[in-house]
Amino acid sequence: MSATPPDLPTAGDYLAVLRRRWALIVVSVVVAGMAAQLYVAVVPDEYESSATVLVRPITRDPLEAYDRAGDLVDLQTELQLVTSPLVVDRARPVIGDAPVDEVQERMAVEAPGDADVMRITYRAPGPSQAAAGANALAEAYLAVRLDRGSAAISGSTDAIEERLAELSDELEDVSATIAATADDPESLDAIDAQNRRTLLQGQISLLSAELAQRLSTSIDAGEVIAPAVEPAAPSSPQPVRAMIVALLAGAVLGVLAAFVRDRLDDNLRDAGVAGRALHARVLAVVPGGGGLRTRNRSMVNAYRRLAVTLDDRRPDALIVASYEPLAERTSTAVNLAITLAEEHRVLLVDVPSGHPAVQELLNSNLDAARRGLVVESGVGREIVELHQPAPLHLIAAESSSPASSRYGQSKGTMTALLDVVGGAYDFVIVDAAPLSESTDALELREVSSGVVFAVRVGDTRLSDLAEAAETLDQVGLRILGVVVHTKRRRRGRVDSGLARQVADAGASATGRGDLTSAAGRRAGGTADARRS
């Protein structure tokens, strides 16, 4: 089985973060909902009403078509005209004396579609004020547009009338010249005067026709085709909309805060994270409790899965390690030894006799046989032969040895011990002192082919795991896998990420009636030979 774990977080890991930080998300949503309620209660109501205006081009003749060049309506220009101070000042009798920029903030003008139509919207504290303001602005816009058209026509007619007056004066002078030369109509002066009169009469005729056309021009600025009416409900604030937006924003911020909080949290919260930090597979997730596995069915199954996984590897000596002082490290060593001892010869080395799991084990074997073992260096160690709950040999830790140098000065003794007993046992499990206090695991690298690392959710720090992984890698000690201890068991709830990894770790047991029976059959011949 491959021992290389996935390096990237999975969907289960992200869901685990949301489950762990659910309270933060709920608080964020609740706070956002309360903020929305406060906003709705504090912000004054505002009403909106709209008037629709049909804009017509100002034509020179009512019978002319609208598509003449220069007569088409430029709605972009008209939109700017509606919000201009000219229109605002024209509507002041209704909208009041508010500054122009404030009135413009309350206005909204749009030209929907391609039609020559504009919608003028006005916001006000009351429904009647909103409707009256929209209608006043619409009427003011049409009045300003009508005034501009009338002014343009008036200006052009004044210019024509002034020119006609000048031509009339010239015509009178020419007529006087013609009268003076009546006795000699064939003279040059008479002929020139007659030609001049004809030209002036033609110009006067043209300008008179132009003036008549200008005076008859129909000026149509447009009309209000849909007057504004009083709205039945305020446009803002909208309680339902505000609450929905606030809850969604609160949920998003809560999720982001959950991931940030989880990222900044150095404590181990998830088995998958422990596996990635140590670059190893999660072999088992053990429910909370430091006692023997026989009292907890979940613990029994977890350690059996772990036993099957380790039996495939068959290390020379198996080191159970942790970074910080951890009671669960010793319980891992003890319970793993008990599980393997169901079908193998197992020696458990250097477990502290005061640990609850060891005490419980010794109390269940009060008649245990004890015998001395003298290794080549002359140092004696006592082996305790246990029978319950499985045949198991145990060497307790020497209470006189400081944890900081338990193997440092007597590494040869431990090596010799493992050499002596190695041929008599299928598994030798060593409960090493924590890496933060001792170099036990590092000193035993020559007689061990791997480490099982014990961690505890909520207490083990990720930075410590990263340091432990780097240290073990530097000395060449391979991490066979990680055993994750939870603080308590939640009935009916299993972390999806943990379940997946544990299932992977126990995949080799698929199709077996007993999780350790196949391992026992493979090692049976060797074990029987050693027992004989």
C-alpha positions as CSV (number, residue, x, y, z in Angstrom):
1,M,0.0,0.0,0.0
2,S,1.3,3.4,-0.9
3,A,2.2,5.6,2.1
4,T,2.2,8.9,0.2
5,P,-0.8,11.0,1.3
6,P,-2.7,13.5,-0.9
7,D,-1.2,17.0,-0.5
8,L,-4.2,19.0,-1.6
9,P,-7.2,19.6,0.6
10,T,-10.3,17.7,-0.4
11,A,-14.0,18.7,-0.4
12,G,-14.3,16.8,2.9
13,D,-11.6,18.9,4.4
14,Y,-13.5,22.1,3.5
15,L,-16.7,20.7,4.9
16,A,-14.9,19.8,8.1
17,V,-13.8,23.4,8.5
18,L,-17.4,24.5,8.2
19,R,-18.5,22.0,10.8
20,R,-15.8,23.0,13.2
21,R,-16.5,26.7,12.8
22,W,-20.3,26.5,12.5
23,A,-20.7,28.8,15.5
24,L,-18.7,31.6,13.9
25,I,-20.8,31.3,10.7
26,V,-24.1,31.4,12.8
27,V,-22.9,34.4,14.7
28,S,-22.0,36.2,11.5
29,V,-25.4,35.5,10.0
30,V,-27.2,36.6,13.2
31,V,-25.2,39.8,13.5
32,A,-25.9,40.6,9.8
33,G,-29.7,39.9,10.4
34,M,-29.7,42.2,13.4
35,A,-27.9,44.9,11.4
36,A,-30.5,44.6,8.6
37,Q,-33.3,45.0,11.2
38,L,-31.5,48.1,12.7
39,Y,-31.1,49.5,9.2
40,V,-34.8,49.1,8.4
41,A,-35.8,50.6,11.7
42,V,-33.4,53.6,11.5
43,V,-33.4,54.6,7.9
44,P,-36.5,56.8,7.0
45,D,-38.9,55.6,4.3
46,E,-38.6,56.9,0.8
47,Y,-41.1,56.6,-2.0
48,E,-40.6,56.6,-5.7
49,S,-42.9,57.6,-8.5
50,S,-42.4,57.9,-12.2
51,A,-43.9,59.9,-15.0
52,T,-43.5,58.9,-18.7
53,V,-43.0,61.6,-21.3
54,L,-43.4,61.3,-25.1
55,V,-40.8,63.5,-26.7
56,R,-41.8,64.8,-30.2
57,P,-39.4,66.7,-32.6
58,I,-40.2,70.5,-33.0
59,T,-41.3,70.7,-36.7
60,R,-41.6,73.7,-39.0
61,D,-44.8,72.4,-40.5
62,P,-47.4,70.1,-38.9
63,L,-47.7,68.3,-42.3
64,E,-43.9,67.5,-42.5
65,A,-42.6,64.1,-41.6
66,Y,-40.5,63.6,-38.5
67,D,-37.5,62.1,-40.3
68,R,-36.2,65.3,-41.8
69,A,-32.5,65.9,-41.2
70,G,-32.1,68.0,-38.0
71,D,-35.6,67.3,-36.7
72,L,-35.0,63.9,-35.1
73,V,-35.0,63.9,-31.3
74,D,-31.6,63.4,-29.6
75,L,-32.6,61.6,-26.4
76,Q,-29.2,61.8,-24.9
77,T,-29.4,65.6,-25.1
78,E,-32.9,65.5,-23.7
79,L,-31.8,63.3,-20.8
80,Q,-29.3,65.9,-19.8
81,L,-31.9,68.7,-20.2
82,V,-34.3,67.0,-17.7
83,T,-31.7,67.1,-14.9
84,S,-30.5,70.7,-15.7
85,P,-31.0,73.6,-13.3
86,L,-33.5,75.1,-15.8
87,V,-35.9,72.3,-15.3
88,V,-35.3,72.0,-11.6
89,D,-35.9,75.8,-11.1
90,R,-39.1,75.5,-13.1
91,A,-40.4,72.8,-10.8
92,R,-39.5,74.5,-7.5
93,P,-43.1,75.5,-6.6
94,V,-43.7,71.8,-6.1
95,I,-40.4,70.3,-5.2
96,G,-39.3,73.0,-2.8
97,D,-36.1,75.0,-2.4
98,A,-33.7,72.1,-2.0
99,P,-30.3,72.6,-3.7
100,V,-30.0,71.5,-7.3
101,D,-27.5,68.7,-6.5
102,E,-29.8,67.3,-3.9
103,V,-32.8,67.3,-6.3
104,Q,-30.6,65.7,-8.9
105,E,-29.7,62.9,-6.5
106,R,-33.4,62.2,-6.0
107,M,-34.1,62.1,-9.7
108,A,-33.5,59.2,-12.2
109,V,-34.1,59.6,-15.9
110,E,-34.0,56.8,-18.4
111,A,-35.0,56.2,-22.0
112,P,-36.2,52.6,-22.3
113,G,-35.9,51.0,-25.7
114,D,-35.7,52.9,-29.0
115,A,-38.9,54.9,-28.7
116,D,-38.9,58.6,-28.1
117,V,-40.0,58.1,-24.5
118,M,-38.4,59.1,-21.2
119,R,-39.2,58.0,-17.7
120,I,-38.7,60.6,-15.0
121,T,-38.5,59.1,-11.5
122,Y,-38.5,61.2,-8.3
123,R,-37.8,60.1,-4.7
124,A,-39.4,61.8,-1.7
125,P,-40.2,61.1,2.0
126,G,-43.9,60.8,1.2
127,P,-45.9,59.1,-1.5
128,S,-47.8,62.3,-2.5
129,Q,-44.5,64.3,-2.6
130,A,-42.9,61.6,-4.9
131,A,-45.8,61.7,-7.4
132,A,-46.2,65.4,-7.4
133,G,-42.4,65.9,-7.8
134,A,-42.2,63.5,-10.8
135,N,-45.2,65.2,-12.5
136,A,-43.8,68.7,-11.8
137,L,-40.4,67.8,-13.3
138,A,-42.1,66.3,-16.3
139,E,-44.2,69.4,-16.9
140,A,-41.2,71.6,-16.2
141,Y,-39.2,69.7,-18.8
142,L,-41.9,70.1,-21.4
143,A,-42.3,73.8,-20.6
144,V,-38.6,74.4,-20.9
145,R,-38.5,72.6,-24.2
146,L,-41.5,74.5,-25.4
147,D,-39.9,77.8,-24.4
148,R,-36.7,76.9,-26.2
149,G,-38.6,76.1,-29.3
150,S,-40.7,79.3,-29.1
151,A,-37.6,81.3,-28.5
152,A,-35.9,79.8,-31.6
153,I,-39.0,80.6,-33.8
154,S,-39.3,84.1,-32.3
155,G,-35.7,84.9,-33.0
156,S,-35.9,83.8,-36.6
157,T,-39.1,85.8,-37.3
158,D,-37.6,88.9,-35.7
159,A,-34.6,88.6,-38.1
160,I,-36.9,88.2,-41.1
161,E,-39.1,91.1,-40.1
162,E,-36.1,93.4,-39.7
163,R,-34.8,92.4,-43.1
164,L,-38.2,93.0,-44.7
165,A,-38.3,96.5,-43.2
166,E,-34.9,97.3,-44.8
167,L,-36.0,95.9,-48.2
168,S,-39.2,98.0,-48.0
169,D,-37.2,101.2,-47.4
170,E,-35.0,100.4,-50.4
171,L,-38.1,99.7,-52.5
172,E,-39.5,103.1,-51.6
173,D,-36.3,104.8,-52.6
174,V,-36.2,102.9,-55.9
175,S,-39.9,103.8,-56.6
176,A,-39.1,107.4,-56.0
177,T,-36.2,107.2,-58.6
178,I,-38.5,105.6,-61.1
179,A,-41.1,108.4,-60.6
180,A,-38.4,111.0,-61.2
181,T,-37.3,109.5,-64.5
182,A,-40.9,109.0,-65.8
183,D,-40.3,111.6,-68.6
184,D,-37.4,109.6,-70.0
185,P,-38.2,105.9,-69.4
186,E,-35.5,104.8,-71.8
187,S,-32.7,106.4,-69.8
188,L,-30.1,104.4,-68.1
189,D,-31.2,105.6,-64.6
190,A,-34.8,104.6,-65.3
191,I,-33.9,101.2,-66.6
192,D,-31.6,100.5,-63.6
193,A,-34.3,101.6,-61.1
194,Q,-36.8,99.3,-62.7
195,N,-34.5,96.4,-62.5
196,R,-33.7,97.1,-58.9
197,R,-37.4,97.4,-58.0
198,T,-38.0,94.0,-59.6
199,L,-35.2,92.4,-57.6
200,L,-36.4,94.0,-54.3
201,Q,-39.9,92.9,-54.9
202,G,-38.8,89.3,-55.4
203,Q,-36.7,89.3,-52.2
204,I,-39.6,90.8,-50.3
205,S,-41.9,88.2,-51.6
206,L,-39.6,85.3,-50.6
207,L,-39.0,86.7,-47.1
208,S,-42.7,87.3,-46.6
209,A,-43.4,83.7,-47.5
210,E,-40.7,82.5,-45.1
211,L,-42.1,84.7,-42.3
212,A,-45.6,83.4,-42.9
213,Q,-44.3,79.8,-42.7
214,R,-42.4,80.6,-39.4
215,L,-45.4,82.2,-37.9
216,S,-47.5,79.2,-38.8
217,T,-45.0,76.7,-37.3
218,S,-46.6,74.3,-34.8
219,I,-44.3,73.8,-31.7
220,D,-45.0,70.5,-30.0
221,A,-42.6,69.7,-27.2
222,G,-44.3,66.4,-26.3
223,E,-46.7,65.2,-23.7
224,V,-47.0,63.3,-20.4
225,I,-48.4,60.0,-21.5
226,A,-48.3,58.3,-18.1
227,P,-48.6,60.7,-15.1
228,A,-46.9,59.7,-11.9
229,V,-49.2,58.2,-9.2
230,E,-48.8,57.8,-5.5
231,P,-46.9,54.6,-4.6
232,A,-48.6,52.2,-2.3
233,A,-45.4,51.2,-0.5
234,P,-42.0,52.7,0.1
235,S,-39.2,51.9,-2.3
236,S,-36.6,51.9,0.4
237,P,-35.8,50.4,2.8
238,Q,-37.2,47.1,1.7
239,P,-37.3,44.8,4.8
240,V,-37.4,41.5,2.9
241,R,-34.7,42.4,0.4
242,A,-32.5,44.0,3.1
243,M,-32.8,40.9,5.3
244,I,-32.1,38.5,2.4
245,V,-29.0,40.5,1.3
246,A,-27.8,40.8,4.9
247,L,-28.2,37.1,5.6
248,L,-26.4,36.2,2.4
249,A,-23.6,38.7,3.1
250,G,-23.4,37.4,6.7
251,A,-23.1,33.8,5.5
252,V,-20.4,34.7,3.0
253,L,-18.4,36.7,5.6
254,G,-18.9,33.9,8.1
255,V,-17.6,31.3,5.8
256,L,-14.6,33.5,4.9
257,A,-14.0,34.2,8.6
258,A,-14.2,30.5,9.3
259,F,-11.5,29.6,6.8
260,V,-9.3,32.5,8.0
261,R,-9.8,31.5,11.6
262,D,-9.0,27.9,10.8
263,R,-6.0,28.9,8.8
264,L,-4.6,31.0,11.7
265,D,-5.4,28.2,14.3
266,D,-2.2,26.2,14.8
267,N,-4.0,23.5,16.8
268,L,-4.9,20.2,15.0
269,R,-8.5,20.1,14.1
270,D,-8.7,17.5,11.4
271,A,-7.0,14.1,10.7
272,G,-6.5,14.9,7.1
273,V,-4.5,18.0,8.0
274,A,-2.3,15.9,10.4
275,G,-1.6,13.5,7.5
276,R,-0.5,16.3,5.2
277,A,1.6,17.9,7.9
278,L,3.5,14.7,8.5
279,H,3.4,13.6,4.8
280,A,1.9,10.3,5.9
281,R,-1.3,8.3,5.8
282,V,-3.9,8.5,8.6
283,L,-3.9,4.9,9.6
284,A,-6.7,5.1,12.3
285,V,-8.9,7.6,14.0
286,V,-9.4,6.5,17.7
287,P,-12.3,7.8,19.7
288,G,-11.4,9.7,22.9
289,G,-10.2,7.8,25.9
290,G,-6.8,6.6,27.1
291,G,-7.8,3.2,28.4
292,L,-7.7,-0.3,26.9
293,R,-9.6,-0.8,23.7
294,T,-11.6,-3.8,25.0
295,R,-14.2,-1.4,26.5
296,N,-14.8,0.5,23.3
297,R,-16.0,-1.2,20.1
298,S,-14.9,1.8,17.9
299,M,-11.4,1.6,19.4
300,V,-11.3,-2.1,18.7
301,N,-12.1,-1.6,15.0
302,A,-9.7,1.3,14.8
303,Y,-6.8,-0.6,16.2
304,R,-7.6,-3.7,14.1
305,R,-7.5,-1.6,10.9
306,L,-4.1,-0.2,12.1
307,A,-2.8,-3.7,12.8
308,V,-3.7,-4.9,9.3
309,T,-1.9,-1.9,7.8
310,L,1.2,-2.4,9.8
311,D,1.3,-6.2,9.3
312,D,1.7,-5.5,5.6
313,R,4.9,-3.5,6.4
314,R,6.5,-5.7,9.0
315,P,9.0,-3.3,10.5
316,D,12.0,-4.6,12.5
317,A,11.0,-2.5,15.5
318,L,8.0,-0.2,15.5
319,I,8.4,3.1,17.3
320,V,5.3,4.8,18.6
321,A,6.1,8.5,18.9
322,S,4.5,11.9,19.5
323,Y,5.9,15.5,19.5
324,E,4.5,16.7,22.8
325,P,3.9,14.7,26.0
326,L,0.8,12.7,25.1
327,A,-0.9,10.0,27.1
328,E,-2.6,8.8,23.9
329,R,0.9,7.8,22.6
330,T,1.3,5.2,25.3
331,S,-2.3,4.0,24.9
332,T,-1.7,3.7,21.1
333,A,1.4,1.5,21.8
334,V,-0.5,-0.6,24.4
335,N,-3.7,-1.1,22.4
336,L,-1.8,-1.8,19.2
337,A,0.3,-4.4,21.0
338,I,-2.9,-6.0,22.4
339,T,-4.4,-6.1,18.9
340,L,-1.4,-7.6,17.2
341,A,-0.9,-10.1,20.1
342,E,-4.2,-11.7,19.1
343,E,-2.4,-13.6,16.4
344,H,1.3,-12.7,16.7
345,R,4.1,-12.7,19.3
346,V,4.5,-9.2,20.5
347,L,6.9,-7.4,22.8
348,L,5.9,-4.0,24.2
349,V,8.9,-2.0,25.4
350,D,9.4,1.0,27.6
351,V,5.8,1.8,28.5
352,P,5.4,3.8,31.7
353,S,4.0,1.6,34.4
354,G,1.9,4.5,35.8
355,H,-0.1,5.1,32.6
356,P,-3.8,4.2,33.0
357,A,-3.8,1.7,30.1
358,V,-0.7,0.0,31.5
359,Q,-2.1,-0.1,35.0
360,E,-5.4,-1.5,33.7
361,L,-3.4,-4.1,31.8
362,L,-1.3,-5.1,34.8
363,N,-4.3,-5.2,37.1
364,S,-6.0,-7.7,34.8
365,N,-2.9,-9.9,35.0
366,L,-2.1,-10.0,38.7
367,D,-0.6,-13.4,38.4
368,A,1.6,-12.4,35.5
369,A,4.9,-14.2,35.3
370,R,8.0,-12.1,35.6
371,R,11.4,-13.1,34.4
372,G,14.7,-11.3,33.9
373,L,16.5,-10.9,30.6
374,V,20.2,-10.1,30.6
375,V,21.5,-8.6,27.4
376,E,25.0,-8.6,26.1
377,S,26.0,-5.3,27.8
378,G,25.2,-6.8,31.2
379,V,22.1,-4.7,31.8
380,G,19.1,-6.6,33.0
381,R,15.5,-5.8,32.1
382,E,12.4,-7.6,33.5
383,I,9.9,-9.0,31.0
384,V,6.4,-9.4,32.2
385,E,4.4,-12.2,30.6
386,L,0.7,-11.2,30.3
387,H,-2.2,-13.3,29.2
388,Q,-5.2,-11.0,29.3
389,P,-6.7,-9.7,27.0
390,A,-4.1,-11.4,24.8
391,P,-0.8,-13.1,25.2
392,L,1.7,-10.3,25.4
393,H,5.2,-9.6,26.8
394,L,6.0,-6.3,28.3
395,I,9.1,-4.4,29.4
396,A,8.2,-1.4,31.5
397,A,10.2,1.8,31.3
398,E,12.9,2.3,33.9
399,S,11.7,5.0,36.2
400,S,15.3,6.1,37.0
401,S,16.0,7.0,33.4
402,P,15.4,10.6,32.6
403,A,13.1,11.1,29.6
404,S,15.6,13.5,27.9
405,S,18.3,10.8,27.6
406,R,16.6,7.5,28.1
407,Y,18.5,6.0,25.1
408,G,21.1,8.6,24.5
409,Q,23.8,7.1,26.7
410,S,22.6,3.5,26.6
411,K,21.7,3.2,22.9
412,G,23.9,0.1,22.7
413,T,21.9,-1.5,25.5
414,M,18.6,-0.9,23.7
415,T,20.1,-2.1,20.4
416,A,21.4,-5.2,22.0
417,L,18.0,-5.8,23.7
418,L,16.2,-5.6,20.4
419,D,18.8,-7.8,18.8
420,V,18.2,-10.5,21.4
421,V,14.4,-10.4,21.4
422,G,14.0,-9.6,17.7
423,G,14.2,-13.2,16.7
424,A,11.6,-14.4,19.2
425,Y,8.8,-11.9,18.4
426,D,6.9,-11.0,15.3
427,F,6.5,-7.4,16.5
428,V,8.5,-5.2,18.9
429,I,6.7,-2.0,19.8
430,V,8.7,0.8,21.5
431,D,6.9,3.6,23.3
432,A,9.3,6.4,22.7
433,A,9.5,9.6,24.8
434,P,8.1,12.8,23.1
435,L,10.3,14.4,20.5
436,S,10.0,17.7,22.2
437,E,11.7,16.3,25.3
438,S,13.9,13.4,24.1
439,T,15.7,12.0,21.1
440,D,14.5,8.4,21.8
441,A,13.0,7.9,18.3
442,L,16.1,9.4,16.6
443,E,18.5,7.2,18.6
444,L,16.6,4.0,17.6
445,R,16.7,4.8,13.9
446,E,19.3,2.0,13.3
447,V,17.0,-0.7,14.7
448,S,13.7,0.5,13.4
449,S,12.2,0.7,10.0
450,G,9.4,3.1,10.8
451,V,7.4,5.3,13.2
452,V,3.7,5.4,14.0
453,F,3.0,9.0,15.1
454,A,0.3,9.7,17.6
455,V,-1.6,13.0,17.7
456,R,-4.5,14.4,19.5
457,V,-7.2,16.6,17.9
458,G,-7.4,20.0,19.6
459,D,-4.1,19.8,21.4
460,T,-1.4,18.9,18.9
461,R,0.1,21.9,17.1
462,L,0.5,21.8,13.3
463,S,3.8,23.7,13.6
464,D,5.1,21.0,15.9
465,L,4.0,18.3,13.4
466,A,5.9,20.1,10.6
467,E,9.0,20.3,12.7
468,A,8.7,16.6,13.7
469,A,8.3,15.6,10.0
470,E,11.4,17.5,9.1
471,T,13.4,16.0,11.9
472,L,12.5,12.4,11.2
473,D,13.1,12.9,7.5
474,Q,16.6,14.3,8.2
475,V,17.6,11.2,10.2
476,G,16.0,8.8,7.7
477,L,13.2,7.6,9.9
478,R,10.1,6.8,7.9
479,I,6.7,7.7,9.2
480,L,4.5,4.7,8.5
481,G,1.3,6.4,9.4
482,V,-0.6,8.6,11.8
483,V,-3.0,7.6,14.6
484,V,-5.4,10.5,15.4
485,H,-7.0,10.6,18.8
486,T,-10.2,12.5,19.2
487,K,-11.3,14.1,22.4
488,R,-14.7,12.5,22.4
489,R,-16.9,10.5,20.2
490,R,-20.0,12.0,18.6
491,R,-22.5,9.3,18.1
492,G,-23.7,9.0,14.5
493,R,-21.2,11.6,13.2
494,V,-18.0,10.8,11.4
495,D,-15.8,13.4,9.7
496,S,-16.0,12.6,6.0
497,G,-12.3,13.4,5.4
498,L,-11.3,11.1,8.3
499,A,-13.6,8.3,7.2
500,R,-12.2,8.4,3.7
501,Q,-8.6,8.2,4.9
502,V,-9.3,5.5,7.4
503,A,-11.1,3.5,4.7
504,D,-8.0,3.9,2.5
505,A,-5.8,2.8,5.4
506,G,-7.9,-0.3,5.9
507,A,-8.5,-1.1,2.3
508,S,-6.2,-4.2,2.5
509,A,-8.7,-5.7,4.9
510,T,-11.6,-5.6,2.4
511,G,-13.3,-9.0,2.0
512,R,-11.8,-10.4,5.3
513,G,-14.0,-11.7,8.0
514,D,-11.4,-10.8,10.7
515,L,-9.2,-7.8,10.1
516,T,-6.1,-9.6,11.5
517,S,-6.8,-13.2,10.5
518,A,-5.1,-13.0,7.1
519,A,-2.0,-11.4,8.7
520,G,-1.9,-14.2,11.2
521,R,-2.1,-16.8,8.5
522,R,0.8,-15.2,6.6
523,A,3.0,-15.0,9.7
524,G,1.8,-18.4,11.1
525,G,4.7,-20.5,10.0
526,T,7.3,-18.0,11.2
527,A,5.6,-17.5,14.5
528,D,5.2,-21.2,15.2
529,A,8.9,-21.8,14.4
530,R,9.9,-19.1,16.8
531,R,7.7,-20.4,19.6
532,S,9.2,-23.9,19.3
